[in-house]
Amino acid sequence: MYIVIELTKYLMLIMIGAYTYHAFRASGKRNKNALEVTFRWMTLFLFLFHFTGYFTMYLQLQSDKLLLLYGGQVLLFVLVIGFYKIIYPGISGLLLRNMLMLLSIGYIILTRLSFDKAVRQFIISGVALGLGLLVPLIIRKLSYIRNYGWIYGIVGLVFLVLVLLIGTENYGATSWLTVFGLFTIQPTEFVKLLFVFCIASLFAEGTDFKRVIAVTVMAGAIVLAVVFQKDLGGALIFFVTYIFMLYGASGKPLYLFTGLAGGSVAAWVAYRLFDHVKVRVMAWRNPFGYIDKEGYQISQSLFAIGTGGWFGMGLYQGLPTTIPVVDSDFVFSAIAEEFGGLFAICLILLYVNCFLVLINVSLKTSDNFYRLLSMGFAVMFGFQVFLSIGGVIKFIPSTGVTLPFISSGGSSIVAMIIMFMIVQGIYNDANVLN
């Protein structure tokens, strides 16, 4: 049994490595026939990787529930690849497969950490992918969605204020709403989408000084509402996204550098005002000095990453559950421990590949609104990945944001799938026009 588990972890590393290699090859290919061949290889490695992960877990658990979950996920992947390509032949096959590979990694690691959460993640993501079939059609047909910039901003702000008034607190942040006492949602994840729509819509009409001031006030109100929720990771994502969208719309470096300087001052003020920020900075600076309390989480994360080494311990061979909130904020540590450092590097490269695709979509479209929309989503996605991974490896203080498509969290996974489908709609529309 031990030998088989050892072999499977190397097989999974080879498959993710091969998949990543083909993902970057696909980024540079222009010949459609060659691209289709590359996509077939990527699809093969996706399914082989997914099978190997669940095969490894089944050998150790011998659970029929595991087989049912695996079968359901395979069916979902087949349906998504088939239906999306049939209905939208012009979408990015690379971005679609990357999303499925990231979901596959998330399904496997969440199944290892908590079977119930893995089932929940699978159901929510499956529904989101089904509803996502409508998103590219909406992007193509409802061109007037660009006309409601102020409405997007006001609706987003109302949601955030509502959370402040009646929201529930978890892990020091008041970011959740309980619906009918049955489940909780995190409205901030969906407000991120509205925020990008708001900024793209308003700046697509122009970037004269008065407009920039007015939009900045709106964006500042939204960022402050997130700050008052004590969700400083989310506030950072909103702020950085706005600064880069403003720069992308205006082309003025002064806005970029002034915004980043202002953000640095705001971060210093937040450090002075919020005790939980001081705790996170303290834990970041010297986690082992406070290992019994404040630094316990990051210390356990670093132990897990170090224990995994280059090749990992293998599924169920590590101790990732000793890390608090490992299934959401610190899931990257669990991946590094059981899959290894080389696997973690491939995962980072996959995120980089997704970011490059999103940026390329922005460059490809000639429509100013869609250009800003896809650029905003690219920055938001890339910066969230940076905050999530940077926090767990002690590169920056932990900000408590999820790792896209992998971390447990229904609101996060739905918002990310919608985001990618919006970009797919823009990509598909650009292909149709060309």
DRENDRENRO-774330 format. One record per residue (C-alpha): residue number from 1; residue in three letters; x, y, z. Coordinates in pm, 1 decimal. Layout:
   logu   kolke         c1         c2         c3
    NUM     ALA          X          Y          Z
...
***
This chain:
   logu   kolke         c1         c2         c3
      1     MET        0.0        0.0        0.0
      2     TYR      274.5      246.5       97.0
      3     ILE      461.4      183.5     -229.4
      4     VAL      145.0      244.3     -434.8
      5     ILE       78.3      572.3     -252.2
      6     GLU      438.0      678.4     -312.5
      7     LEU      401.8      601.3     -683.1
      8     THR       72.9      786.9     -716.7
      9     LYS      212.9     1107.9     -570.1
     10     TYR      487.3     1106.1     -833.7
     11     LEU      230.6     1028.5    -1103.8
     12     MET       18.4     1322.9     -993.8
     13     LEU      323.8     1548.7    -1001.8
     14     ILE      409.5     1432.6    -1354.8
     15     MET       51.4     1492.3    -1469.0
     16     ILE       23.0     1841.8    -1323.2
     17     GLY      364.9     1921.7    -1468.6
     18     ALA      264.4     1794.9    -1812.6
     19     TYR      -66.4     1979.3    -1794.0
     20     THR      108.8     2305.4    -1698.8
     21     TYR      358.3     2261.6    -1981.4
     22     HIS       78.5     2219.9    -2236.8
     23     ALA     -114.1     2513.5    -2086.0
     24     PHE      175.2     2747.2    -2159.5
     25     ARG      226.3     2591.7    -2502.0
     26     ALA     -140.5     2658.0    -2578.3
     27     SER      -92.7     3023.6    -2482.4
     28     GLY      143.9     3073.4    -2773.5
     29     LYS      -24.0     2861.6    -3040.5
     30     ARG     -222.0     3024.2    -3320.9
     31     ASN     -280.0     2725.6    -3549.6
     32     LYS     -625.6     2586.4    -3467.3
     33     ASN     -538.8     2224.7    -3544.0
     34     ALA     -224.9     2233.3    -3328.1
     35     LEU     -424.0     2404.6    -3053.8
     36     GLU     -689.8     2133.0    -3058.3
     37     VAL     -420.3     1866.4    -3020.6
     38     THR     -279.4     2052.4    -2720.9
     39     PHE     -626.5     2078.4    -2569.4
     40     ARG     -672.7     1702.6    -2606.4
     41     TRP     -350.4     1643.3    -2413.3
     42     MET     -461.4     1887.1    -2145.4
     43     THR     -798.8     1713.1    -2116.4
     44     LEU     -628.1     1373.7    -2089.0
     45     PHE     -395.2     1490.7    -1811.3
     46     LEU     -687.5     1656.3    -1633.2
     47     PHE     -885.9     1332.4    -1615.8
     48     LEU     -581.4     1117.3    -1535.0
     49     PHE     -481.5     1350.6    -1253.2
     50     HIS     -834.4     1351.8    -1113.3
     51     PHE     -857.1      970.7    -1133.8
     52     THR     -519.2      918.1     -965.7
     53     GLY     -611.6     1145.2     -675.8
     54     TYR     -936.8      963.8     -600.4
     55     PHE     -778.6      623.4     -664.3
     56     THR     -516.0      703.1     -401.5
     57     MET     -779.7      804.8     -148.9
     58     TYR     -999.2      503.9     -224.9
     59     LEU     -710.4      264.8     -160.5
     60     GLN     -685.3      401.8      191.1
     61     LEU    -1053.2      462.8      275.3
     62     GLN    -1238.4      192.6       76.2
     63     SER    -1550.1      412.5       78.8
     64     ASP    -1831.3      375.6     -173.8
     65     LYS    -1923.5      740.1     -110.4
     66     LEU    -1585.4      832.3     -252.9
     67     LEU    -1666.8      646.9     -575.9
     68     LEU    -2001.2      824.9     -607.9
     69     LEU    -1836.8     1164.6     -555.1
     70     TYR    -1567.2     1082.0     -810.3
     71     GLY    -1824.0      965.4    -1065.8
     72     GLY    -2031.0     1279.2    -1020.5
     73     GLN    -1727.7     1499.8    -1073.8
     74     VAL    -1621.5     1314.1    -1388.2
     75     LEU    -1973.9     1353.8    -1527.7
     76     LEU    -1963.7     1725.5    -1444.6
     77     PHE    -1629.9     1773.0    -1624.0
     78     VAL    -1752.8     1586.4    -1933.1
     79     LEU    -2074.8     1788.4    -1947.2
     80     VAL    -1896.2     2121.3    -1896.9
     81     ILE    -1637.8     2058.2    -2168.5
     82     GLY    -1904.5     1926.6    -2405.8
     83     PHE    -2183.5     2178.8    -2351.9
     84     TYR    -1964.7     2487.0    -2335.7
     85     LYS    -1785.2     2400.2    -2660.4
     86     ILE    -2112.2     2313.6    -2838.1
     87     ILE    -2299.4     2625.8    -2726.8
     88     TYR    -2001.5     2863.0    -2739.8
     89     PRO    -1745.7     2732.3    -2991.9
     90     GLY    -1556.2     3059.9    -2971.8
     91     ILE    -1473.2     3052.1    -2599.2
     92     SER    -1120.5     3001.8    -2466.1
     93     GLY    -1059.6     2628.1    -2435.0
     94     LEU     -746.2     2705.9    -2235.2
     95     LEU     -925.9     2911.1    -1970.7
     96     LEU    -1205.4     2653.2    -1947.8
     97     ARG     -965.6     2363.9    -1890.0
     98     ASN     -756.3     2562.4    -1643.4
     99     MET    -1069.4     2630.8    -1441.6
    100     LEU    -1157.2     2260.4    -1439.7
    101     MET     -803.8     2161.2    -1339.5
    102     LEU     -811.6     2405.0    -1047.0
    103     LEU    -1153.6     2270.6     -946.8
    104     SER    -1013.9     1918.0     -969.6
    105     ILE     -727.0     2003.7     -733.9
    106     GLY     -977.4     2164.8     -498.7
    107     TYR    -1209.9     1863.4     -504.1
    108     ILE     -924.7     1626.3     -421.2
    109     ILE     -767.5     1825.6     -138.4
    110     LEU    -1106.9     1911.5       15.3
    111     THR    -1212.4     1545.7        1.6
    112     ARG     -895.5     1461.4      189.4
    113     LEU     -958.9     1736.1      450.0
    114     SER    -1337.0     1710.8      491.3
    115     PHE    -1560.9     1485.9      284.5
    116     ASP    -1877.5     1681.1      370.7
    117     LYS    -1722.7     2010.7      262.2
    118     ALA    -1599.8     1849.2      -58.8
    119     VAL    -1954.3     1730.7     -138.9
    120     ARG    -2089.4     2077.2      -65.1
    121     GLN    -1822.6     2237.5     -284.9
    122     PHE    -1899.9     1995.7     -568.7
    123     ILE    -2275.1     2062.9     -556.9
    124     ILE    -2237.1     2441.4     -541.5
    125     SER    -1975.3     2452.9     -818.2
    126     GLY    -2185.4     2219.6    -1034.0
    127     VAL    -2488.8     2446.3    -1004.0
    128     ALA    -2270.8     2751.9    -1070.4
    129     LEU    -2123.4     2593.2    -1383.8
    130     GLY    -2473.4     2510.4    -1505.3
    131     LEU    -2594.4     2865.9    -1451.9
    132     GLY    -2269.4     2990.3    -1602.8
    133     LEU    -2391.3     2865.6    -1941.1
    134     LEU    -2615.3     3171.2    -1951.5
    135     VAL    -2343.2     3426.1    -1874.2
    136     PRO    -2167.5     3445.6    -2215.5
    137     LEU    -2509.2     3476.0    -2380.4
    138     ILE    -2597.5     3766.8    -2150.3
    139     ILE    -2266.0     3936.6    -2229.5
    140     ARG    -2333.9     3903.1    -2604.1
    141     LYS    -2703.0     3995.7    -2613.8
    142     LEU    -2747.2     4253.0    -2337.6
    143     SER    -2506.4     4521.3    -2446.8
    144     TYR    -2688.4     4780.1    -2236.7
    145     ILE    -2540.9     4634.6    -1915.7
    146     ARG    -2265.2     4890.6    -1965.2
    147     ASN    -2505.2     5174.9    -1890.5
    148     TYR    -2566.7     5117.2    -1519.7
    149     GLY    -2233.5     5197.2    -1357.6
    150     TRP    -2371.3     5404.4    -1069.1
    151     ILE    -2642.2     5146.2    -1002.3
    152     TYR    -2382.4     4866.8     -972.9
    153     GLY    -2186.3     5074.3     -724.7
    154     ILE    -2488.4     5172.3     -515.1
    155     VAL    -2625.3     4815.8     -503.8
    156     GLY    -2283.9     4687.1     -397.4
    157     LEU    -2258.1     4949.6     -125.1
    158     VAL    -2608.8     4867.7        2.1
    159     PHE    -2515.4     4500.3       32.9
    160     LEU    -2201.6     4586.9      229.6
    161     VAL    -2390.8     4819.8      465.2
    162     LEU    -2651.9     4547.1      513.4
    163     VAL    -2377.1     4307.8      620.0
    164     LEU    -2248.6     4564.8      869.3
    165     LEU    -2596.8     4598.8     1019.1
    166     ILE    -2714.3     4237.6     1039.5
    167     GLY    -2412.1     4028.0      940.1
    168     THR    -2247.6     3758.7     1149.4
    169     GLU    -1884.8     3754.0     1254.3
    170     ASN    -1637.5     3475.8     1175.3
    171     TYR    -1260.9     3479.5     1231.6
    172     GLY    -1267.8     3845.7     1335.5
    173     ALA    -1451.0     3975.8     1025.0
    174     THR    -1819.9     4061.7      989.3
    175     SER    -1860.4     3946.1      630.3
    176     TRP    -2138.5     3686.6      634.3
    177     LEU    -2516.2     3694.7      608.7
    178     THR    -2727.3     3408.5      741.0
    179     VAL    -3017.0     3328.7      508.4
    180     PHE    -3331.0     3184.4      674.3
    181     GLY    -3106.4     3031.6      938.0
    182     LEU    -3008.5     2759.6      690.0
    183     PHE    -2686.9     2875.0      524.0
    184     THR    -2452.1     3169.4      509.4
    185     ILE    -2328.8     3371.1      215.5
    186     GLN    -2047.4     3622.2      186.4
    187     PRO    -2187.8     3916.0      -12.7
    188     THR    -1841.6     4070.8      -51.5
    189     GLU    -1756.5     3802.1     -308.7
    190     PHE    -2043.5     3912.1     -533.5
    191     VAL    -1989.1     4281.9     -465.0
    192     LYS    -1642.4     4231.3     -619.5
    193     LEU    -1814.5     4157.1     -950.7
    194     LEU    -2046.3     4456.7     -918.3
    195     PHE    -1748.0     4674.2     -828.2
    196     VAL    -1559.9     4588.0    -1147.6
    197     PHE    -1875.8     4640.3    -1354.3
    198     CYS    -1924.3     4977.5    -1184.8
    199     ILE    -1571.4     5104.4    -1250.4
    200     ALA    -1556.2     4966.3    -1606.1
    201     SER    -1890.8     5123.7    -1694.9
    202     LEU    -1808.3     5467.0    -1554.0
    203     PHE    -1454.7     5491.0    -1691.0
    204     ALA    -1557.8     5359.4    -2033.4
    205     GLU    -1740.1     5690.1    -2078.1
    206     GLY    -1429.5     5896.6    -2002.7
    207     THR    -1169.4     5983.7    -1739.8
    208     ASP    -1196.4     6358.5    -1704.5
    209     PHE    -1096.1     6495.0    -1364.3
    210     LYS    -1450.7     6544.3    -1232.3
    211     ARG    -1547.1     6189.6    -1325.0
    212     VAL    -1232.1     6048.2    -1166.1
    213     ILE    -1310.9     6232.5     -840.9
    214     ALA    -1672.9     6112.6     -838.9
    215     VAL    -1582.3     5749.8     -913.7
    216     THR    -1303.3     5759.9     -656.2
    217     VAL    -1553.4     5871.4     -390.6
    218     MET    -1779.7     5578.3     -482.0
    219     ALA    -1490.5     5331.5     -479.3
    220     GLY    -1362.0     5476.5     -151.7
    221     ALA    -1702.4     5429.1       13.2
    222     ILE    -1706.9     5063.9      -91.2
    223     VAL    -1351.3     5005.7       32.4
    224     LEU    -1432.8     5171.9      366.1
    225     ALA    -1743.9     4956.1      405.6
    226     VAL    -1526.4     4646.3      362.9
    227     VAL    -1269.9     4788.6      607.6
    228     PHE    -1543.8     4838.0      869.1
    229     GLN    -1626.4     4469.5      826.7
    230     LYS    -1264.0     4412.1      937.2
    231     ASP    -1205.4     4225.8      610.2
    232     LEU     -879.8     4399.2      524.3
    233     GLY     -783.9     4135.0      267.7
    234     GLY    -1103.0     4207.6       77.4
    235     ALA    -1048.3     4582.0      111.1
    236     LEU     -699.7     4545.0      -37.0
    237     ILE     -840.9     4356.1     -336.1
    238     PHE    -1098.7     4628.4     -402.0
    239     PHE     -841.4     4905.6     -362.9
    240     VAL     -572.0     4756.6     -586.0
    241     THR     -828.3     4662.8     -851.6
    242     TYR     -956.8     5020.7     -859.0
    243     ILE     -610.4     5175.4     -882.7
    244     PHE     -509.1     4957.9    -1178.1
    245     MET     -842.6     5005.2    -1355.6
    246     LEU     -805.4     5381.9    -1315.4
    247     TYR     -455.5     5362.0    -1458.4
    248     GLY     -571.6     5134.9    -1742.7
    249     ALA     -855.1     5370.7    -1830.9
    250     SER     -659.9     5697.0    -1807.1
    251     GLY     -307.4     5587.2    -1898.0
    252     LYS     -171.0     5831.2    -1637.3
    253     PRO      109.2     5690.1    -1417.4
    254     LEU       45.9     5970.6    -1166.2
    255     TYR     -284.3     5808.8    -1066.7
    256     LEU     -113.9     5472.3    -1020.3
    257     PHE      173.1     5595.9     -803.1
    258     THR      -45.1     5833.6     -603.3
    259     GLY     -292.4     5553.4     -538.0
    260     LEU      -25.5     5307.5     -427.7
    261     ALA      129.3     5569.9     -198.7
    262     GLY     -211.9     5644.4      -51.1
    263     GLY     -272.0     5274.0       -2.3
    264     SER       53.0     5242.4      190.8
    265     VAL      -55.4     5520.9      424.1
    266     ALA     -397.8     5357.0      464.9
    267     ALA     -231.5     5026.7      554.4
    268     TRP      -27.8     5201.0      826.1
    269     VAL     -345.3     5362.8      963.3
    270     ALA     -524.3     5025.2      963.8
    271     TYR     -232.8     4877.5     1158.0
    272     ARG     -273.2     5148.1     1419.0
    273     LEU     -652.0     5122.7     1442.2
    274     PHE     -727.7     4748.5     1432.5
    275     ASP     -594.5     4509.5     1694.8
    276     HIS     -641.9     4201.2     1477.2
    277     VAL     -418.5     4360.5     1212.8
    278     LYS     -148.8     4413.1     1475.8
    279     VAL     -182.2     4048.5     1575.0
    280     ARG     -138.6     3930.5     1215.0
    281     VAL      164.9     4153.6     1161.0
    282     MET      313.4     4032.7     1487.8
    283     ALA      256.1     3670.2     1387.3
    284     TRP      407.6     3740.1     1044.8
    285     ARG      722.0     3903.0     1183.4
    286     ASN      797.5     3632.4     1438.9
    287     PRO      556.9     3337.1     1417.8
    288     PHE      772.4     3101.0     1619.7
    289     GLY      808.4     3355.7     1897.6
    290     TYR      429.3     3341.6     1945.4
    291     ILE      378.2     2981.5     1839.0
    292     ASP      156.4     2901.1     2136.9
    293     LYS     -110.1     3153.3     2034.1
    294     GLU      -90.8     3433.4     1774.9
    295     GLY      171.3     3264.1     1557.8
    296     TYR       30.5     2911.5     1579.3
    297     GLN     -149.6     2914.1     1244.3
    298     ILE      136.9     3047.4     1034.1
    299     SER      386.9     2829.2     1223.0
    300     GLN      184.4     2517.7     1145.9
    301     SER      160.2     2631.2      785.9
    302     LEU      536.5     2666.4      756.2
    303     PHE      588.4     2327.7      926.2
    304     ALA      350.4     2166.9      675.4
    305     ILE      521.7     2324.8      374.3
    306     GLY      865.2     2225.6      506.4
    307     THR      751.8     1871.2      584.3
    308     GLY      618.8     1824.1      232.8
    309     GLY      955.5     1901.6       75.5
    310     TRP      980.0     1891.6     -303.3
    311     PHE      768.2     1580.9     -363.1
    312     GLY      514.7     1579.9      -78.9
    313     MET      409.0     1326.3      180.2
    314     GLY      129.1     1177.4      -30.2
    315     LEU     -245.9     1193.6       25.5
    316     TYR     -340.0     1113.2      387.5
    317     GLN       27.4     1085.7      481.0
    318     GLY       63.9     1438.0      624.2
    319     LEU     -103.3     1627.6      906.5
    320     PRO     -261.2     1930.5      733.9
    321     THR     -564.3     1930.2      965.3
    322     THR     -344.3     2065.2     1246.1
    323     ILE     -353.5     2402.6     1064.8
    324     PRO     -652.4     2614.3     1172.7
    325     VAL     -895.1     2699.7      887.8
    326     VAL     -687.1     2481.1      655.1
    327     ASP     -972.6     2409.8      412.7
    328     SER    -1018.9     2776.9      321.9
    329     ASP     -751.1     3034.2      405.7
    330     PHE     -457.3     2790.3      433.7
    331     VAL     -544.2     2524.8      176.1
    332     PHE     -221.0     2597.7      -14.8
    333     SER      -24.4     2468.8      286.9
    334     ALA     -213.8     2139.2      277.0
    335     ILE     -139.2     2107.5      -94.6
    336     ALA      230.5     2178.9      -40.8
    337     GLU      251.2     1923.9      241.0
    338     GLU       83.4     1630.9       68.4
    339     PHE      157.1     1708.1     -297.8
    340     GLY      495.7     1877.0     -254.1
    341     GLY      677.9     2196.7     -341.2
    342     LEU      714.9     2113.6     -710.8
    343     PHE      340.4     2058.3     -734.6
    344     ALA      282.6     2390.0     -555.6
    345     ILE      505.4     2566.3     -809.4
    346     CYS      305.5     2412.2    -1095.7
    347     LEU      -12.1     2534.3     -925.9
    348     ILE      125.9     2887.6     -907.1
    349     LEU      220.4     2867.4    -1274.9
    350     LEU     -135.9     2761.3    -1357.9
    351     TYR     -264.6     3070.3    -1181.6
    352     VAL      -13.5     3279.6    -1375.7
    353     ASN     -138.3     3118.6    -1696.5
    354     CYS     -498.0     3209.1    -1608.8
    355     PHE     -393.7     3565.6    -1531.3
    356     LEU     -218.1     3595.4    -1868.1
    357     VAL     -527.1     3466.4    -2049.5
    358     LEU     -745.5     3721.8    -1870.9
    359     ILE     -504.9     4002.6    -1960.0
    360     ASN     -488.7     3884.3    -2322.2
    361     VAL     -867.6     3896.8    -2343.7
    362     SER     -847.9     4258.6    -2229.3
    363     LEU     -592.6     4334.9    -2500.4
    364     LYS     -787.8     4149.2    -2767.5
    365     THR    -1117.8     4333.8    -2740.3
    366     SER    -1157.0     4677.8    -2894.0
    367     ASP    -1461.7     4768.3    -2683.6
    368     ASN    -1349.4     4999.9    -2402.9
    369     PHE    -1605.2     4871.2    -2150.7
    370     TYR    -1519.1     4506.4    -2208.9
    371     ARG    -1147.7     4588.2    -2208.8
    372     LEU    -1170.7     4749.0    -1864.5
    373     LEU    -1400.4     4474.4    -1739.4
    374     SER    -1164.5     4190.8    -1828.2
    375     MET     -862.3     4388.4    -1705.7
    376     GLY    -1033.1     4452.0    -1372.7
    377     PHE    -1113.6     4084.2    -1331.0
    378     ALA     -755.3     3991.9    -1421.4
    379     VAL     -612.8     4222.3    -1154.3
    380     MET     -869.5     4110.0     -897.1
    381     PHE     -800.3     3741.7     -966.4
    382     GLY     -421.9     3776.4     -972.1
    383     PHE     -403.5     3988.5     -657.9
    384     GLN     -630.5     3750.1     -466.0
    385     VAL     -399.7     3460.7     -555.1
    386     PHE     -100.4     3668.3     -442.5
    387     LEU     -261.5     3753.7     -107.7
    388     SER     -372.0     3396.4      -42.5
    389     ILE      -42.9     3224.3     -123.4
    390     GLY      174.0     3508.3        9.1
    391     GLY        3.0     3487.4      346.9
    392     VAL       51.6     3115.1      400.2
    393     ILE      421.1     3114.1      301.1
    394     LYS      498.7     3416.8      525.4
    395     PHE      581.7     3642.4      231.9
    396     ILE      321.2     3891.0      357.1
    397     PRO       95.4     3900.1      666.0
    398     SER     -202.5     3668.1      637.4
    399     THR     -510.8     3845.2      502.3
    400     GLY     -762.7     3561.3      522.5
    401     VAL     -862.1     3545.0      155.1
    402     THR     -951.6     3224.6      -26.8
    403     LEU     -749.6     3054.0     -298.4
    404     PRO     -961.3     3078.4     -617.0
    405     PHE    -1143.3     2757.2     -723.5
    406     ILE     -969.4     2550.4     -454.2
    407     SER    -1054.8     2683.9     -108.4
    408     SER    -1377.4     2576.0       58.0
    409     GLY    -1642.2     2846.4       29.8
    410     GLY    -1964.4     2854.5     -167.6
    411     SER    -1977.9     3230.7     -224.8
    412     SER    -1617.7     3238.7     -342.5
    413     ILE    -1651.6     2948.9     -585.9
    414     VAL    -1976.1     3085.2     -739.5
    415     ALA    -1831.2     3435.6     -780.3
    416     MET    -1512.2     3300.8     -940.7
    417     ILE    -1702.1     3083.4    -1187.7
    418     ILE    -1923.4     3378.3    -1283.7
    419     MET    -1612.6     3595.3    -1324.8
    420     PHE    -1448.3     3346.0    -1561.1
    421     MET    -1771.0     3302.1    -1756.9
    422     ILE    -1803.7     3678.8    -1800.4
    423     VAL    -1452.8     3686.7    -1944.5
    424     GLN    -1540.2     3387.7    -2163.2
    425     GLY    -1835.7     3585.6    -2296.3
    426     ILE    -1605.3     3875.7    -2383.2
    427     TYR    -1355.3     3636.8    -2545.8
    428     ASN    -1630.8     3460.4    -2741.0
    429     ASP    -1776.4     3791.4    -2855.2
    430     ALA    -1434.6     3910.6    -2972.9
    431     ASN    -1391.0     3589.0    -3171.3
    432     VAL    -1735.2     3624.6    -3327.4
    433     LEU    -1662.0     3982.1    -3429.3
    434     ASN    -1327.7     3881.1    -3577.8
***
